[in-house]
Amino acid sequence: MESKMSWCIKNPSFYLGAVLFLIFGSQCVMGYIKEHQFYVLESILSIIGVFMIVLTVKQKLAHHSSKST
């Protein structure tokens, strides 16, 4: 069984999704808190990051479940 860290290293889309979500998601929230403005580009990029994370984890779970059966 591989560790969680080695799985993350082997999946660069997980890294990219996490970076997009952390950077642009936090900028979107901070911009809304400070200026009461909703930034569309930052929110779109953070949503893309969430989708990349979800798809990567979904592929891992599908691969894991097909191996166990």
C-alpha positions, 0 to 999 in steps of 0.5 A, spaced: 500 500 500 502 506 498 502 512 502 498 518 501 504 523 500 507 518 494 500 518 491 500 526 491 507 526 488 504 521 482 498 526 481 500 533 478 493 534 477 492 534 484 497 539 486 495 544 480 488 543 483 490 544 490 494 550 488 488 553 484 483 552 489 488 555 495 490 561 491 484 564 488 479 561 493 483 565 498 483 571 494 476 571 492 474 570 499 479 576 502 476 580 496 469 579 498 470 580 505 475 587 504 471 590 498 464 587 498 466 585 491 465 578 487 471 577 483 469 572 477 475 570 474 478 568 481 472 564 483 472 561 476 479 558 477 478 556 484 472 552 482 476 549 476 481 547 482 476 544 486 474 540 480 481 538 478 481 535 486 475 531 485 476 528 479 483 526 481 480 523 487 474 520 484 479 516 479 483 514 485 477 511 488 474 508 482 481 505 480 482 502 488 475 499 487 476 496 481 482 493 484 479 490 490 473 486 486 
